Each structure stands twice: as C-alpha cells, then as structure tokens.
Amino acid sequence: MAINNTLKDIREERNLIQADLAEAIGSCSQTIGRIERGERNPSLEIAIRLAHYLKVPVEDIFQVED
C-alpha cells in the first residue's frame, strides 16, 4: 500500500534517479527518499510538482494499493 511504492514505481518507469527527480521539481533527493520510504508524506505543492513533471494525475501520486 502506499504513496512511496507508487512514486518509486513511476520514477523507475521513467528511468530517473532520486537526485534527478528532486532537481527537476526543485527539491532535494533526501525528500524524495523519505517520501519513497514512507517516512514523510509529500505536501500538496510537492505532489503537484511531482505529478506535473512525471506527467501523471496528482491522484496517481497518492494512489493507495490494497
């Protein structure tokens, strides 16, 4: 379940490393890592930036698996 798996899956599908994604959205790789590990939830602003850059709906960033 979780945001972290969804974001990581999308990022890996795009062949991006955390540092590249972070730089593209004006964040840091530690933030992306914490989100992917489930240690932190993305703010709405970060989620919107991620969705825009990854070209997915914001809902996909928050997709929860059963």
DANORQUI-V688601 format. One line per field, one symbol per residue. burial: I if it has 24 or more other ideal C-beta (glycine too) atoms within 12 Angstrom, else O. Layout:
burial->???
This chain:
burial->OOIIOIIIOIIOOOOIOIOOIIOOIOIOOOIIOOIIOOOOOIOOOIIOIIIOIIOOOIOIIIOOOO
